């Protein structure tokens, strides 16, 4: 097929400077929204919040024995940091998410007019889903979300190479990004109107092949790992109400994340909740009324993917026992426990639906309102969610410890204390972040990847560690003072990184003592 004759291509293929300006406008809008949303996060230093852990001089390492959640994203960041300053790599990725999402959503809109495409670009880059996932630090997932409209478009246009290129952001993001992309890509390939069943089978087969090959970097380590999945994670990570309209209302308005600290300030007010739900209703209505021939190749697929993602979120919230039973039967169902993340196709559906409404009543005033309304409905996402995203630099003692450990050619793992997954440093404004030690060293890092998650009614639920080595290290830590160091050394631990005042290993050699952290070396067993 000549791609110039395809309706989706005809939307964006214009000649002259007018065509160039129209093609660039959604990306420029995405850039402006990125600058507004990130704000202080673009200053000198690193943005450290929950899963977003970027470190200076990231090492080139292979995944450990736990589930490969940061594969291949950490490796790609490490490679990029070899050619550009590591701080700039993080900022470029964060800005790129907004630009890629805005331009992709605009490219999927069937209207030839710029106004509807700008409306879709604004909505897809400024919504509760993206804001909450960014505040949870899940930049790797958002890479896949940003590339999602491009992947759907690639399925429609056809071509294995085009689809593979469109899926590259998700491939870099890893398992969550690829699973969200697979939901929309496979649904689109399976439902696109084609002249014969053979063509549809070929489309689905090509989509499966592309998704499978690009998933190998994380899929192979996941299948070979000894990681386990705790069914209790379903209840811990189930979608929750983040406003007065309950869990269902939160999900329909693209919120409902399980972590209350990832909710945008003021999002729980009646005004914000009602307006966001009303906007969602208008967008869904617009998508349901979408009859443009240019949307026919993907309309059913996006609807199926959006419905499927919403169903996963609802099952986790209202029938956690069923999903927990599946995980207990086979840990491969574990990625479904955080059901709210599968709302990404629903976000895309609403973006295209809003564009359809704008196209129906097109005027400069309508376009201006449609572009501004996502920001006005969620204004506190601006400026790093009012400071919740901010750049800081690592204290010098962290860099010194990193240099000492990475310069040591002797084998052995590093154990990170205190024995918990997250930290809240004063120099990071007490923002909770995954232990940076897990990403700073060239050697294996043993850490407690079990999670304690607060429940809506009070109390905390413990999700067991996935890495079996974590359990062995925890058992060694429970040994008496005289045998603790020997037990860990027997597990192959060479270094212990602990808080400055920690006296757990009084008989170990202190290699470095700083104001905040202390590096110890354990003698190997005789």
N, C-alpha and C positions, 0 to 999 in steps of 0.2 A: 504493500500500500504506500502511495506517496503521502508522506506525513503532512505535506502542505494542504492536502485535501481534507484532512481530518478536522472536524468541528472544533475540538479543543485547541488544535494548533492555530486555527484561523483567528481565535480570540486574541492571541498575543503576537502573531506575526504581522507587523505593520512596517511600512517603509518610512524612511526619513526620520527627522528629529522628533516628530510627534510620536511616532511609534516607539522610538527609544525612550522618550520621556514617560510614556504610558507603561512600558515594560519595567522601567526602573522605579516608578512611583510606589508600588507596594513594598518593594525592598527598602526604599528610603523611609517609608512609614514604619516598617519594622525596626529600622535603625533608630528612629526618633523615639519609638516606644521603648526600645531597649535602654537608651540613655536615660529616659524618664524613670523606668522601673528599677534599674540597677543603681543609679545615683552614686552613693558613697562606695558601693562595691567596686567601682571603677578606679578608685584611688590606689596609691601605692600599697603593695602587699597582697595577701591572699584572702579570699572569702572562705571562711571555715564555719560550716553549719551542718550539723547532723551528718548525712552521707557525703556532703561536699568537702572532701579532704584533698587539697592540693598541697604539695610539699616542695621545698627547694631541692634542686638536683634529684628529681625522682629516679630511682634505679630501674634498670632493665631486669625484671625478674619474671619468673614463671609462677603460675598460681600454686598455692599450697594445697593442703588436703581438704579444706572446706569447700563449700559450694562456690564456684567461680563468679561471684557477683560483680567483680570489677574487671572482668575479662571481656574483650581486650582493651577496654577504655583506659586502664592504667598504663598499659604498654604503649598505646598511641600517644598519651600525654607525655610519657617519658621520651619517646622518639621525637615528638615535636619540640620538647624542651632542649633537645640537642641542637636545634637550629634557630630557636628564638628564646628570649628570656621566659622562664617558667611562669612568672606572674602574668606576662602578656598572653601566654598560651591560655590560661584560664579565662581571662577577660575576652579574648577573641572567641572562645567557645561559647561563653554566655551570650555575647552579642550575636554570634552566628545563629544561635537557637531562635532568636526573635526574627532575624532577617530571613532565615530559611522558612520559618513557619508562615510569616506574612506573605512572602512571595509565592509559596506553595498553595496556600489557601486561595489567593487571588487567581492563580493559574487554573484552578479547578472550577472556578465560577463560569457558568456557560454564557453569561452576558458579555457582549463586546464592549459595553460601556465601562469606563474606568471607575465610576462611583460605586457600583455594586461590588467590584473587586476590592476596592479600598475598604468597604464595610466588612467584607469577609476577612481581610488581612488584619484589621483592627481587633475584631472579635476573637480570632483564633490566637492572637498573641497577647490578649489582655482579658483573662477570665479566671474564675476561681480555681479551676483545675490546674492551669499552668502556675498560678501564683502559689498554691499550696504545695505542689510538687517541687517548686523551686525553693520554697522555704524549708522543705524537708531535705534539701540538698541533692535531689535526684536529677542532676544535670544529664547523666548518661541516658536515663529514660526519656528526658525531654528532647534529646537529639533525635530519637526515633519518632517522637510526637511531631517534631518540627518537619521531619522528612515524610510524614504520613501522607499528606496530600500529593506530594510528588510521586510516591509509590503507587497510589491509586491511579493517578494520571498515567503512569508508565504502563500499568496493566491495560488501560483503555487504549493507549496508542500502540501497544504491542512491541515485541522485541526483547529478547533475553538480555542483551547488553544494557538497554535503556532501564529495564527493571533492576538489574544488578547495581547500576550507578545510583538509581533513586533510593535503593536500600542501604547504601553505604553509611549514612548517618546512623541508622538503626544498628548496623553491623558493628560500628564503633561503640555504640552505647551498650551492647551486650544483651543479655537474655531478656530483660524486661522490655527493652526497646524493640527487640525482634519479635517477641510474642504479641505485643500490641500491633505491630506492623503486620504480622501474619494474619491476625484476625481480619483486618480490613482488606489486605491483598487477596487472600483466599476467597473471601466473600465476594469481592468484586469479580475475580476471575470466574467464579462458579455461577454468577447470576447475570453476567453481561450478555446482552442479546446478540446471538451469533446465528449464522445461517444453518449450521449443522452441529450435532452433538460432538462430532469428531473435533471440531474447532474448539469447543468448550473444554473437552478433555485435554487437548494440547495446551490450552491456556493454563488450566489448573496444574498440569504436570510441570510446565515451565516455571510457574510461581513456586511450586513445592521445591523444585530443583534449586532455584535462586535462594529461597529462604534457607534450605538445608545447607547449601555450600557456605553461605555467609554466616551461618550459625555454628559452623565447626569449631571456631576458636574457643567458644564457651561450652558448646555441647559435648565435645570430646572430654575435656577435663571434668565436666559434670558427671558424665557416665562412668569415668574412671575413678572419681573421688569416692571416699568413704563417708561422705556427708550424709547426715540424716535430717529429716524434717519433723518437727514437733507439731502434731495436729492442734495443739493449743494455740498455735499461731493464727488459726482461723478466727478465733474469738478476739485475740489481741489486735489483729490488723483488720477487723471488720469495719465497714463503713459506718460512720456515726453522724448524728445530727450536729451540724456546726452553726445552727441558727434556730429560730423559733418554729420552723416549719417541719421539724422532724427529719428522720433519715431519708425518707423518700423525697421530700421537698428539697433537701440538701443535694441529693444526687441529681435530681432533675435540673437543678440550677448549677450543676457541675462542681459542687463541693462535696462534703461528706468524708473528708480524710480522717483517718483514725487518730492522728496526733493533734491534740488541741493546740500545741505550740506552733503548728504549721498553718493555722488559720490566720487570714489577713486581719489586721486590727479593725474592729468595727464591723466585721462581716456578719456577726451574729445579731445585729440590730434588726428590728422589724422592718424598717425602711429598706435596708439593703437586701434582706431576704425576699421581700415581696417584689421589689423591682427586678431583681435578678430572675426570679421565677417567672414574672410576667414577660421579661425579655426572652427567656427560654421558650415560653409558650408561643410567642410570636415567631421565633426562629423555627420551631418545629412545624408550626402551621405553614410557614413559607416553604419549608422543604417538602411538606406533604402536597402543596399546591404546585410544586415545580413540574412543569410539563415541557420545558425546552428540550428539543431533540438533542442538543449538545450534552444534556445531563443524563440522557437515557442509558449510556454505557456504564455509568457508575451509580446511578440513583438507587437501584435495588441493593447493590453490594454495600454501599455506605449505610443504608437503612438496616440491613441484616447485621452488619458489624456493630452498629450502634446499639441495636436491640440486644445482641449477644453480650456486649460489654456491660450494659446496664443490668442484664440478668445475672451475670457473674457477681456484680457488686451486691445485688439484692439477695442472692443466695447466701453469700458470706454474712450479710447482716441479719437475715431472718431465718436462715436454716443452716447455722454453722455446723451442726452435728453431721449433716449429710456430707458437706465438703470435708470436714475433719475425718469422716470415715473413709473417704476416697484417699486422703493423704496417708492415713494409717495403712491402707491396703497397698498403695504405691507412692513413695515419696515424690515421684515425678509430677504429681498434682500439686506439689507445694507452691509453685508460682501463682496459683489461683487464690491463695489465701488473702492477698492484698487486692481485693476485688475492685476497689475504687480506681485503681490505675487503669483499668480497662475501659474507662469512660472516654478515652481519647477519640475513638471514632464518633462518639456522641457529640464531642466538642466540634469535630469537623462537620458533622451534620448540621449543627446549629449555625455554624459560620456560613455555610452555603445557603441554608435556609434564610438567614438574615439578609444575605445578598439578594436572594430571590424577592424578598419583600421590598427592598430598596429598588430593584429593577422594575417592580410592578408600579410603584408610585415615585418614579425617578424625578428628582429635582435637586437643585443645589442645596436647598434647605434640608431635604430628607437625607441626602448624602452626608452633609455636615453633622446632622444629629446622629446618624448611624455610626459614623466614625468616632464621634466623641463619646457616645453613650457607654461603651464598655469601660472607659476610663472614669467617667462620672459615676457609674454604678459601683465601681471598686476603686475609689481614689486613693485609699491607703496602701495600695500596692506600689505606689510611686515612692521614689527615693529609698529604694531597698526596703520596702514595706516599713517606712518610717524608722530606718536604722537597723532593722533586724538582719539585713544583709550589709555588711561593711567590711572593708579590707583592712587587714592587720598584718604585721610582719612577725615571723618567728623570733623569739629571743635568741641571742647569740649562743647561749648554752645548748640549745637544741641543735644548732648547726655544728657545734663542736663535737657533741656526742655522735652525731651522724657521721662526721669525718673520721672519728676514732674507730667506730665500729666498721665502717665500710673500708677502711684502710687495712684492717686485720685480715690476713689471708687464711688464718686458721679456721677450720669448719666449726659449725655449732650454731644453734638457734639463739634467738634473743627472746626473753620472757618480759612482757610488759606488765607493770603494776601501776596503780592498784588493779585488782582483779575485777575488771568491769569493762564493758565495751565503749563507754562514752566518757568524755571529760568536759569540764567547764572551767577554762583557764581565765584568770583575771586579765591577762593581756589580750584575750579574745572577747572581752566584755561579758564574760560569764555565759557566752552562747554555747549551747551544747553541741559537741562535735565528736564524731567517731575518733577513737584514739589515733593521732597522727603517726604513732610509732609503727602502725601496721603497714605504712607505705613509705617509710623513710630509709629502710635498710636493705642491703643486697642479700641478706641472709633471711632464713625462715624466721618469722615472728610468731610466737605463741601468745595468744591473748584470749580473753574470755568473750566469745561471741554470743553468749546467752543474753537475752534481752529481758528487761523488766518493763512492762507496759502498764501504764495506769488505766484503770477501767472507769467508765462514766459514773458508776455508783460509788466510787471510792475503792480503795484497795489496789493491789498490783498483781498482775499475772506474769508468771515467768515462762518465757519461751526457751526451751532447752537449746544448748549450743549445737551447732551443726557439725563442727569439726571434731572428730574423735580424739585428736591430740589435745584438745582443750580439756577434756575430762581427765586424761592422764596427768596433765600439768596441775589441774586442780587437786587431784589426789596427792600429788607430791607436795603441794603447798600445805596440805593438812598434816603432813608429817611433823614430828617434833623438831624443836630448834636445832638439835644436833644432826638430824638426818635429812632436813629439808634440802639443803644445798646439794648433798650427795645424791638424793633422789632425782633432783632436776638435772644434775650433771649426767646422771645415768640415762636420762631421756635425750641427751645430746644438747642440753642448754649450756651455752658458753657465757652469755651475758644476761644480766638482769637490769632493766631500766625501771627505776622506782622513784617515787617522790623523794625530795631532798631529806626529809626527816624520817624516812622509813628505816626501821631497824630489824626487818625480817631476816636479813642475812648478815649477822654480825661477824661471821667467820669468812666472808667473801672478801675479795680484794677490791678496794675502791679505786676505780680507774679515773673517774671524774666526779667532782662534787660541785654542784652549782646551787643557786638560790632556790631553784624550783625542782630540779631533777638530779638524780644520782645514778651513775653507771657503775655496775659491779661486774666482776668477772669471777666465774666459778671454776675451781680446779677440777679437771677431769678425774673420774674415779680411778683408783690404782688397780 
